[in-house]
Amino acid sequence: MRVAIYQMEDRGDPHENIKWAYEAVVKADADFFVLPEFFAMPGGDFKKDWSVEDAYREAGKPAIRMLRRASVHFPGYLIGGSVIEKDISHFYNTCFVFRKGQLVAKYRKRHPTPEERALGIKGGDEIVTFNTEFGTAGILICADVIYERTRSEVAARSDIVFLPISLTDPTHPKVEGHPLSEKIAREFGVVVVKVSRVGTFKGKKVVSKSAVITPQGLMYEAKECEELAVINL
């Protein structure tokens, strides 16, 4: 099984972010392609002066359209990181999974951060896994991994867990390695595919490194720059 990981750099503009993501997907040859959390959002997640409606209209909605379109040209499963989704009157931080233009799965982040909730993003209430010819895949989004019950429920049902994560604010305490991902992989015998992106905060480049962790330990770790890697599992 071949997994393409795109640790992409934030271009500072949603249209540019979406464009670069599209071009990377359609050129890839793999069974899975994984994007980061909020890959379309510019300026370090919610640092722009946007309402949640603005963020959905300018980044979320066009990103969802792009994911469906790109999946037509990609041979495998497109794990769309996460985007802002609007459902009637609620907004969610959602990971869409497409294959050949068809929606395979949709997971709404269960544990939005305080910043996300302040913006108006609501937490989802369902665990999501989906079957593939390689086994069962589960999805967690960034802060979900902190919550033991959520991560355990997903990992217990999965052979591989996709974990799109967000940019790290420079004020966030530095975490060495991938302790929670390693814990999940070891305890449940699963592969964890963690994908971040490269951002800039007040002129400083910041990245949480993408990684692939197996039950035996760290298999791949990205450098502190934009990187498109295909990992053979």
C-alpha positions as CSV (number, residue, x, y, z in Angstrom):
1,M,0.0,0.0,0.0
2,R,1.4,3.4,-1.0
3,V,0.5,6.5,1.0
4,A,1.3,10.0,-0.4
5,I,1.7,12.6,2.3
6,Y,1.7,16.3,1.4
7,Q,3.2,18.5,4.1
8,M,2.4,21.7,2.2
9,E,3.4,25.3,2.7
10,D,0.7,27.9,3.4
11,R,0.8,30.3,0.5
12,G,-1.2,32.9,2.4
13,D,-4.2,32.8,0.1
14,P,-6.9,30.2,0.0
15,H,-7.1,30.1,-3.8
16,E,-3.3,29.5,-4.0
17,N,-3.5,26.8,-1.3
18,I,-6.3,25.0,-3.1
19,K,-4.5,25.3,-6.4
20,W,-1.2,23.8,-5.1
21,A,-3.1,21.0,-3.3
22,Y,-5.0,20.1,-6.5
23,E,-1.8,20.0,-8.6
24,A,-0.1,17.7,-6.1
25,V,-3.0,15.3,-5.9
26,V,-3.5,14.9,-9.6
27,K,0.2,14.2,-10.2
28,A,0.5,11.6,-7.5
29,D,0.5,7.8,-8.0
30,A,-0.5,6.1,-4.7
31,D,-3.3,4.3,-3.0
32,F,-4.0,7.1,-0.6
33,F,-3.2,10.8,-0.6
34,V,-3.4,12.8,2.6
35,L,-3.6,16.5,3.1
36,P,-3.2,18.5,6.4
37,E,-5.9,20.0,8.6
38,F,-7.3,23.3,7.3
39,F,-5.0,23.1,4.2
40,A,-6.9,25.8,2.4
41,M,-6.9,28.3,5.3
42,P,-4.4,31.2,4.9
43,G,-2.3,32.9,7.6
44,G,-2.1,30.3,10.3
45,D,-5.6,28.9,10.5
46,F,-7.9,31.7,11.9
47,K,-5.4,34.5,12.1
48,K,-7.2,36.4,9.4
49,D,-10.0,38.7,10.3
50,W,-12.7,36.4,9.0
51,S,-16.0,35.2,10.3
52,V,-16.8,31.5,10.1
53,E,-19.1,32.3,7.1
54,D,-16.2,34.1,5.4
55,A,-13.9,31.1,6.0
56,Y,-16.4,28.7,4.6
57,R,-17.2,30.8,1.6
58,E,-13.6,31.7,0.7
59,A,-11.8,28.5,1.7
60,G,-14.1,25.7,2.7
61,K,-16.6,25.5,-0.1
62,P,-14.1,25.8,-3.0
63,A,-11.8,23.3,-1.2
64,I,-14.6,20.7,-1.1
65,R,-15.3,21.2,-4.8
66,M,-11.6,20.9,-5.6
67,L,-11.3,17.6,-3.6
68,R,-14.1,16.0,-5.5
69,R,-12.7,17.1,-8.8
70,A,-9.1,16.1,-8.0
71,S,-10.2,12.7,-6.8
72,V,-11.5,11.9,-10.4
73,H,-7.8,12.1,-11.6
74,F,-6.3,10.3,-8.6
75,P,-6.2,6.4,-8.6
76,G,-6.8,5.9,-4.9
77,Y,-8.5,7.4,-1.8
78,L,-8.2,11.2,-1.3
79,I,-8.1,12.0,2.4
80,G,-8.9,15.7,2.3
81,G,-7.2,16.9,5.4
82,S,-9.9,19.1,6.8
83,V,-12.0,22.0,5.6
84,I,-14.8,24.1,7.1
85,E,-18.2,22.6,6.2
86,K,-21.6,24.2,6.5
87,D,-24.6,22.1,7.3
88,I,-27.8,24.2,7.4
89,S,-27.0,26.5,10.3
90,H,-23.9,24.8,11.8
91,F,-20.3,24.8,10.8
92,Y,-17.9,21.9,11.3
93,N,-14.2,21.1,10.9
94,T,-14.6,18.2,8.5
95,C,-12.4,15.6,6.7
96,F,-13.9,14.5,3.4
97,V,-12.7,11.2,1.8
98,F,-13.3,10.9,-2.0
99,R,-12.6,8.3,-4.5
100,K,-13.2,8.8,-8.3
101,G,-15.5,11.7,-7.6
102,Q,-17.6,9.8,-5.0
103,L,-17.9,10.6,-1.3
104,V,-16.5,7.6,0.6
105,A,-16.6,9.0,4.2
106,K,-17.0,12.3,6.1
107,Y,-15.7,12.9,9.6
108,R,-16.5,16.0,11.7
109,K,-13.8,16.8,14.3
110,R,-15.2,15.8,17.7
111,H,-13.1,18.1,19.8
112,P,-12.7,21.6,18.2
113,T,-10.2,23.8,19.9
114,P,-11.3,26.8,22.0
115,E,-10.3,29.1,19.0
116,E,-12.5,27.0,16.6
117,R,-15.5,27.0,19.0
118,A,-15.1,30.8,19.4
119,L,-15.3,31.1,15.7
120,G,-18.5,29.1,15.6
121,I,-17.3,25.6,14.8
122,K,-19.4,22.8,16.3
123,G,-18.0,19.4,17.3
124,G,-19.2,16.3,15.6
125,D,-20.6,13.3,17.5
126,E,-19.7,10.3,15.4
127,I,-16.7,8.0,15.1
128,V,-16.0,7.3,11.4
129,T,-14.1,4.4,9.8
130,F,-14.4,3.1,6.2
131,N,-13.4,-0.1,4.5
132,T,-10.8,-0.3,1.8
133,E,-9.1,-3.2,0.0
134,F,-6.2,-2.6,2.3
135,G,-8.2,-2.9,5.6
136,T,-10.2,-0.5,7.7
137,A,-9.2,3.2,7.8
138,G,-10.1,5.6,10.7
139,I,-9.9,9.3,10.9
140,L,-8.9,11.7,13.8
141,I,-8.3,15.4,13.4
142,C,-5.6,17.2,15.3
143,A,-6.8,17.8,18.9
144,D,-9.0,14.6,18.8
145,V,-5.9,12.6,19.5
146,I,-5.6,14.2,23.0
147,Y,-8.9,12.6,24.1
148,E,-8.3,9.0,25.1
149,R,-11.8,7.7,24.6
150,T,-12.0,9.2,21.1
151,R,-8.6,8.0,19.9
152,S,-9.2,4.5,21.4
153,E,-12.6,4.1,19.8
154,V,-11.2,5.0,16.4
155,A,-8.0,2.9,16.7
156,A,-9.8,-0.1,18.0
157,R,-11.8,-0.3,14.8
158,S,-9.0,0.5,12.4
159,D,-5.9,-0.9,10.7
160,I,-4.7,2.5,9.7
161,V,-5.5,5.9,11.3
162,F,-5.2,9.1,9.3
163,L,-4.4,12.1,11.4
164,P,-4.4,15.5,9.7
165,I,-3.1,18.1,12.1
166,S,-2.8,21.9,12.1
167,L,0.0,24.5,12.3
168,T,1.6,25.0,15.7
169,D,1.5,28.4,17.1
170,P,4.9,29.5,18.3
171,T,3.5,30.0,21.9
172,H,2.4,26.4,22.0
173,P,4.6,24.2,24.3
174,K,7.1,22.3,22.1
175,V,6.4,18.5,21.9
176,E,9.4,16.3,21.0
177,G,8.6,13.4,18.7
178,H,5.1,11.9,18.3
179,P,4.2,10.5,21.7
180,L,0.5,10.1,21.3
181,S,0.7,8.7,17.7
182,E,3.3,6.2,18.9
183,K,1.1,5.2,21.8
184,I,-1.9,4.6,19.5
185,A,0.2,2.6,17.0
186,R,1.8,0.5,19.8
187,E,-1.3,-0.2,21.9
188,F,-3.7,-1.0,19.0
189,G,-1.3,-2.4,16.4
190,V,-2.2,0.2,13.8
191,V,-0.4,2.5,11.4
192,V,-0.8,6.2,12.1
193,V,-0.4,8.6,9.2
194,K,0.1,12.2,10.6
195,V,0.1,15.1,8.2
196,S,0.9,18.7,9.0
197,R,1.8,21.8,7.0
198,V,4.3,24.6,7.0
199,G,3.1,28.1,8.1
200,T,4.4,31.5,9.0
201,F,3.6,33.4,12.2
202,K,4.9,36.9,12.5
203,G,7.6,36.1,10.0
204,K,8.7,32.9,11.7
205,K,8.3,29.6,9.9
206,V,6.6,27.0,12.0
207,V,5.9,23.3,11.3
208,S,4.7,20.2,13.2
209,K,6.5,17.4,11.3
210,S,4.4,14.9,9.4
211,A,5.1,11.3,10.2
212,V,4.2,7.7,9.6
213,I,4.3,5.5,12.8
214,T,3.9,1.7,12.8
215,P,3.6,-0.5,15.9
216,Q,7.3,-1.0,15.6
217,G,8.0,2.7,15.8
218,L,8.7,5.8,13.6
219,M,8.9,4.8,9.9
220,Y,9.0,8.2,8.3
221,E,9.3,11.8,9.4
222,A,9.2,14.9,7.2
223,K,11.8,17.7,7.4
224,E,10.8,21.3,8.4
225,C,9.8,22.3,4.9
226,E,7.3,21.5,2.2
227,E,7.5,17.9,1.3
228,L,5.6,15.4,-0.8
229,A,6.5,11.9,0.1
230,V,5.2,8.5,-1.0
231,I,5.6,5.9,1.7
232,N,5.5,2.1,0.9
233,L,3.7,0.2,3.6
